[in-house]
Amino acid sequence: MGPGVADRLLTGRHRARLVALARTDPHLVAHELADPTPAVGSALAAAEVLLTCWGAPPLTAHVLDAAPRLRAVIHAAGSVKHHITDACWQRGIAVTSAAAANALPVAEYTLAAILFANKRVLHTAHRYRTLRAPHDWQHELTGAGNHGRTVGVIGASRIGRRVIELLRPFDLRVLLHDPYVAPAEAVRLGVTPVPLGALCADSDVVTVHAPELPATRHLLGAPELALMPDGATLINTARGSLVDEPALLAELLTGRLNAVLDVTEPDLPPPASPLYELPNVLLTPHIAGSLGGELHRMADLALDELERYVHGRPFADPVHRGTQHRSA
């Protein structure tokens, strides 16, 4: 994993549990595997399981040649696409991830953003800071609030499904666009399946939870954004590439739409980007996912999977090669 990640991910309790489950040095962390240090090279040669997290280097055929005993990779984070290569699948290495744990804070962030968007919190806070005087807020905010509003969820991913679950207690109508969800499954989820255009046209809030794939690049472009009603809010906690940012910026500059953006393209907008200053944009630096103490939830899940492996049980949440073409 990347430098500094282990110290944020693993507490003393986690390291003690790791030692109890496996023969390992809980303080030896590899940042480079293609040209490892002697200590890392020796550990790699003996390793049956790798515990990985953010910043893990790719497990290429060259790396795997140096790890002849490797049988499993347990990823204490979400996507494995950055380090699990075809060589891993070809050698039959079992893979699991803590994507389920990382989905929870993203869904919580999204829920908060949806409720605040419908309540017009961002708009009101900006106006209040500007006016600093008595004002008829009831008149200005006519039509605001969460009662009877419509939320469009793009993608029934882990996060998308968790968002749908969190929305159930509220008086909201939920639409879903996902080409892989059958009508019967949509009924079980309690959502109304619709085409993407209909979702954009009928939603007060649109929230994006689709994977980053060639087919989803600019999934929301100028035509889709133009369909969104005046005053609607776009929430993106997935990947910046899913939204045509110039097209979105054109809408935001007019003030017609609002946006909550935890991801952009590029990941760090240039210093002169209007996104930093627009009053109708809430811009955050990719913090919706696990942060601070939330990393410990991912460590707990990863060590639960290691315990299953130690006792000869299958992973509870395996990653399958066949689903990689449509997952994050």
C-alpha positions as CSV (number, residue, x, y, z in Angstrom):
1,M,0.0,0.0,0.0
2,G,1.0,3.6,-0.3
3,P,3.3,5.4,2.1
4,G,1.5,6.3,5.3
5,V,-1.6,4.3,4.5
6,A,-0.9,1.5,7.0
7,D,-0.6,3.8,9.9
8,R,-4.0,5.3,9.2
9,L,-5.6,1.9,8.4
10,L,-4.3,-0.3,11.2
11,T,-4.6,0.4,14.9
12,G,-2.7,-1.5,17.5
13,R,-5.7,-3.8,17.8
14,H,-5.6,-4.6,14.1
15,R,-1.9,-5.4,14.2
16,A,-2.4,-7.7,17.2
17,R,-5.2,-9.5,15.4
18,L,-3.1,-9.8,12.2
19,V,-0.3,-11.4,14.2
20,A,-2.8,-13.8,15.8
21,L,-4.1,-14.9,12.5
22,A,-0.9,-15.2,10.4
23,R,2.8,-15.4,10.5
24,T,3.8,-11.9,9.6
25,D,5.6,-8.8,10.5
26,P,2.8,-6.3,11.1
27,H,5.1,-3.4,10.7
28,L,6.6,-4.4,7.3
29,V,4.8,-2.5,4.6
30,A,5.7,-2.7,0.9
31,H,5.3,0.3,-1.3
32,E,7.2,-1.2,-4.2
33,L,7.1,-4.8,-5.4
34,A,8.8,-4.7,-8.9
35,D,12.1,-3.9,-7.3
36,P,11.7,-4.7,-3.6
37,T,14.0,-4.2,-0.7
38,P,15.7,-7.4,0.6
39,A,13.2,-7.5,3.5
40,V,10.2,-7.1,1.2
41,G,11.6,-9.5,-1.3
42,S,12.0,-12.2,1.4
43,A,8.5,-11.7,2.7
44,L,7.1,-11.7,-0.8
45,A,8.7,-15.0,-1.6
46,A,7.1,-16.6,1.4
47,A,3.7,-14.9,1.2
48,E,0.5,-16.8,0.8
49,V,-1.7,-13.8,1.3
50,L,-1.2,-10.1,0.5
51,L,-3.1,-7.5,2.5
52,T,-3.4,-4.4,0.3
53,C,-4.9,-1.0,0.4
54,W,-4.8,2.4,-1.4
55,G,-1.6,2.9,-3.5
56,A,-0.9,-0.8,-3.9
57,P,1.5,-1.4,-6.8
58,P,0.3,-3.6,-9.7
59,L,0.6,-7.3,-9.2
60,T,2.2,-8.0,-12.6
61,A,3.5,-11.4,-13.9
62,H,7.0,-10.2,-12.9
63,V,5.8,-9.6,-9.3
64,L,3.9,-12.8,-9.1
65,D,7.0,-14.8,-10.3
66,A,8.6,-13.5,-7.1
67,A,5.7,-14.7,-5.0
68,P,5.3,-18.4,-6.0
69,R,3.3,-19.3,-2.8
70,L,0.7,-16.4,-3.2
71,R,-2.9,-17.7,-3.1
72,A,-5.0,-14.7,-2.1
73,V,-5.2,-10.9,-2.1
74,I,-7.3,-9.2,0.6
75,H,-7.8,-5.5,-0.4
76,A,-8.7,-3.3,2.6
77,A,-10.4,-0.7,0.3
78,G,-12.8,-0.6,-2.6
79,S,-11.8,-1.1,-6.2
80,V,-9.1,-3.6,-7.1
81,K,-8.6,-2.5,-10.7
82,H,-5.5,-0.5,-9.9
83,H,-3.4,-3.5,-8.8
84,I,-5.2,-6.8,-9.7
85,T,-4.0,-7.7,-13.2
86,D,-4.9,-10.4,-15.7
87,A,-1.9,-12.3,-14.4
88,C,-3.6,-12.7,-11.0
89,W,-6.7,-14.2,-12.5
90,Q,-4.7,-16.5,-14.8
91,R,-2.9,-17.9,-11.8
92,G,-6.1,-18.5,-9.9
93,I,-5.4,-16.1,-7.1
94,A,-8.5,-15.5,-5.0
95,V,-9.4,-11.8,-4.4
96,T,-11.6,-10.0,-2.0
97,S,-12.1,-6.3,-1.1
98,A,-13.6,-4.1,1.5
99,A,-15.8,-2.3,-1.0
100,A,-18.9,-3.0,1.1
101,A,-17.3,-1.1,4.0
102,N,-16.1,1.8,1.9
103,A,-19.6,2.1,0.4
104,L,-21.1,3.1,3.7
105,P,-19.6,6.6,4.2
106,V,-20.1,7.4,0.5
107,A,-23.8,6.6,0.9
108,E,-24.0,8.6,4.1
109,Y,-22.4,11.6,2.4
110,T,-24.9,11.3,-0.5
111,L,-27.9,11.1,1.8
112,A,-26.8,14.3,3.6
113,A,-26.3,16.0,0.2
114,I,-29.7,14.9,-1.0
115,L,-31.5,16.2,2.1
116,F,-29.6,19.4,2.1
117,A,-30.2,19.9,-1.7
118,N,-33.9,19.6,-1.4
119,K,-33.9,21.9,1.6
120,R,-31.9,24.4,-0.5
121,V,-29.4,24.7,2.3
122,L,-26.4,25.8,0.1
123,H,-28.5,28.5,-1.5
124,T,-30.0,29.7,1.8
125,A,-26.6,29.8,3.6
126,H,-25.1,31.9,0.8
127,R,-28.1,34.3,0.7
128,Y,-28.2,34.6,4.5
129,R,-24.4,35.4,4.6
130,T,-25.1,38.1,2.0
131,L,-28.3,39.7,3.3
132,R,-27.6,39.7,7.1
133,A,-31.0,41.2,7.6
134,P,-34.6,40.1,8.2
135,H,-36.1,38.4,5.2
136,D,-39.2,36.4,4.2
137,W,-37.5,33.0,3.9
138,Q,-40.8,31.1,3.7
139,H,-41.7,33.1,0.5
140,E,-38.2,32.7,-1.0
141,L,-38.1,29.0,-0.3
142,T,-41.6,28.1,-1.5
143,G,-41.3,24.6,-3.0
144,A,-38.2,23.7,-1.0
145,G,-38.1,20.7,1.4
146,N,-37.9,16.9,1.1
147,H,-41.6,16.0,1.2
148,G,-42.7,14.4,-2.1
149,R,-39.5,15.2,-4.0
150,T,-38.0,12.9,-6.6
151,V,-34.5,11.5,-6.4
152,G,-32.9,9.8,-9.4
153,V,-30.2,7.2,-8.7
154,I,-27.9,6.3,-11.6
155,G,-26.4,2.9,-10.9
156,A,-27.5,0.2,-8.5
157,S,-23.9,-0.4,-7.4
158,R,-23.1,-1.2,-3.7
159,I,-23.2,2.5,-3.0
160,G,-26.3,3.1,-5.1
161,R,-28.2,0.3,-3.3
162,R,-27.1,1.6,0.1
163,V,-28.3,5.1,-0.9
164,I,-31.7,3.6,-1.9
165,E,-31.8,1.8,1.4
166,L,-31.0,5.0,3.4
167,L,-33.7,6.9,1.5
168,R,-36.5,4.6,2.5
169,P,-37.6,6.4,5.7
170,F,-38.1,9.6,3.9
171,D,-41.1,10.8,1.9
172,L,-39.2,10.7,-1.4
173,R,-39.9,9.1,-4.7
174,V,-36.8,7.2,-6.0
175,L,-36.1,6.6,-9.7
176,L,-33.3,4.2,-10.9
177,H,-31.4,4.0,-14.1
178,D,-29.3,0.8,-14.4
179,P,-29.3,-1.4,-17.5
180,Y,-28.4,-4.5,-15.4
181,V,-31.3,-4.3,-13.0
182,A,-34.4,-6.3,-14.1
183,P,-37.9,-4.9,-13.4
184,A,-38.5,-7.5,-10.7
185,E,-35.3,-6.5,-8.8
186,A,-36.3,-2.9,-9.1
187,V,-39.6,-3.7,-7.3
188,R,-37.6,-5.4,-4.6
189,L,-35.4,-2.4,-4.2
190,G,-38.5,-0.2,-4.0
191,V,-37.6,2.0,-6.9
192,T,-39.0,2.9,-10.3
193,P,-36.8,1.9,-13.2
194,V,-36.6,4.5,-16.0
195,P,-34.4,5.4,-19.0
196,L,-31.6,7.9,-18.3
197,G,-33.3,10.7,-20.0
198,A,-36.6,10.3,-18.1
199,L,-34.6,10.1,-14.8
200,C,-32.9,13.4,-15.6
201,A,-36.1,15.1,-16.6
202,D,-38.2,14.0,-13.6
203,S,-35.7,14.3,-10.7
204,D,-35.2,17.1,-8.3
205,V,-31.8,15.5,-7.4
206,V,-29.7,13.2,-9.6
207,T,-27.0,11.2,-7.8
208,V,-24.4,9.3,-9.7
209,H,-23.2,5.8,-8.6
210,A,-22.1,4.1,-11.8
211,P,-18.7,2.6,-12.4
212,E,-15.9,4.3,-14.4
213,L,-15.8,2.4,-17.6
214,P,-15.3,3.4,-21.3
215,A,-19.0,3.0,-21.8
216,T,-19.9,5.4,-18.9
217,R,-17.5,8.2,-19.9
218,H,-19.6,11.4,-20.1
219,L,-22.7,9.4,-19.3
220,L,-24.2,12.7,-18.3
221,G,-23.5,15.1,-21.2
222,A,-25.1,18.3,-22.4
223,P,-28.3,16.6,-23.6
224,E,-28.9,14.9,-20.3
225,L,-28.1,17.9,-18.2
226,A,-30.4,20.1,-20.3
227,L,-33.2,17.7,-19.4
228,M,-32.8,18.4,-15.7
229,P,-35.4,20.8,-14.3
230,D,-34.4,24.4,-13.3
231,G,-33.1,24.4,-9.7
232,A,-32.3,20.6,-9.8
233,T,-29.1,19.3,-8.1
234,L,-26.5,16.9,-9.5
235,I,-24.5,14.9,-7.0
236,N,-21.4,13.1,-8.1
237,T,-19.5,10.9,-5.7
238,A,-18.5,8.3,-8.3
239,R,-15.8,9.5,-10.8
240,G,-15.4,12.9,-12.5
241,S,-15.3,11.2,-16.0
242,L,-18.9,10.2,-15.7
243,V,-20.0,13.9,-16.2
244,D,-19.1,16.1,-19.1
245,E,-17.6,18.8,-16.9
246,P,-17.6,21.6,-19.5
247,A,-21.3,21.0,-20.2
248,L,-22.0,20.9,-16.5
249,L,-20.0,24.1,-15.9
250,A,-22.0,25.9,-18.7
251,E,-25.2,25.0,-16.8
252,L,-23.8,26.0,-13.4
253,L,-22.6,29.4,-14.6
254,T,-26.1,30.3,-15.6
255,G,-27.3,29.3,-12.1
256,R,-29.9,27.0,-13.6
257,L,-28.5,23.9,-11.9
258,N,-26.8,23.2,-8.6
259,A,-24.1,20.6,-8.0
260,V,-22.5,18.7,-5.1
261,L,-19.2,17.4,-6.5
262,D,-16.8,15.2,-4.5
263,V,-15.0,14.2,-7.7
264,T,-14.1,16.1,-10.8
265,E,-12.1,15.7,-14.0
266,P,-9.2,16.3,-13.4
267,D,-9.3,15.1,-9.7
268,L,-8.0,18.5,-8.7
269,P,-9.6,21.4,-10.6
270,P,-7.2,24.0,-11.8
271,P,-6.8,27.0,-9.5
272,A,-8.8,29.2,-11.8
273,S,-11.8,26.9,-12.0
274,P,-15.1,28.6,-11.3
275,L,-16.1,25.5,-9.3
276,Y,-14.3,26.8,-6.3
277,E,-16.3,30.0,-6.2
278,L,-19.8,29.4,-7.6
279,P,-22.4,29.8,-4.9
280,N,-24.5,26.9,-6.4
281,V,-21.6,24.4,-6.1
282,L,-20.5,22.4,-3.1
283,L,-17.0,21.2,-4.0
284,T,-15.2,18.7,-1.8
285,P,-11.8,16.9,-2.3
286,H,-12.9,13.3,-2.7
287,I,-13.7,12.9,1.0
288,A,-17.0,11.0,0.6
289,G,-15.3,7.6,1.0
290,S,-13.6,6.2,4.1
291,L,-11.9,9.0,6.0
292,G,-10.2,9.0,9.5
293,G,-11.8,6.5,11.8
294,E,-13.9,5.1,8.9
295,L,-10.7,3.4,7.6
296,H,-10.8,1.1,10.6
297,R,-14.1,-0.4,9.4
298,M,-12.3,-1.5,6.2
299,A,-9.5,-3.0,8.2
300,D,-12.0,-4.9,10.3
301,L,-13.7,-6.3,7.2
302,A,-10.3,-7.2,5.6
303,L,-9.2,-9.1,8.8
304,D,-12.6,-10.9,8.9
305,E,-11.8,-12.2,5.4
306,L,-8.3,-13.2,6.5
307,E,-9.9,-15.2,9.3
308,R,-12.2,-17.0,6.9
309,Y,-9.2,-17.8,4.7
310,V,-7.2,-19.1,7.7
311,H,-10.1,-21.4,8.7
312,G,-10.5,-22.7,5.1
313,R,-13.8,-20.9,4.5
314,P,-14.6,-19.0,1.3
315,F,-14.4,-15.2,1.3
316,A,-17.7,-13.5,2.2
317,D,-17.2,-10.9,-0.5
318,P,-15.1,-12.2,-3.3
319,V,-14.2,-10.2,-6.4
320,H,-15.0,-12.2,-9.6
321,R,-13.1,-11.6,-12.8
322,G,-16.3,-11.9,-14.8
323,T,-17.9,-8.9,-13.2
324,Q,-14.9,-6.5,-13.7
325,H,-16.2,-5.2,-17.0
326,R,-19.1,-3.5,-15.2
327,S,-17.8,-2.8,-11.7
328,A,-15.8,0.1,-10.2
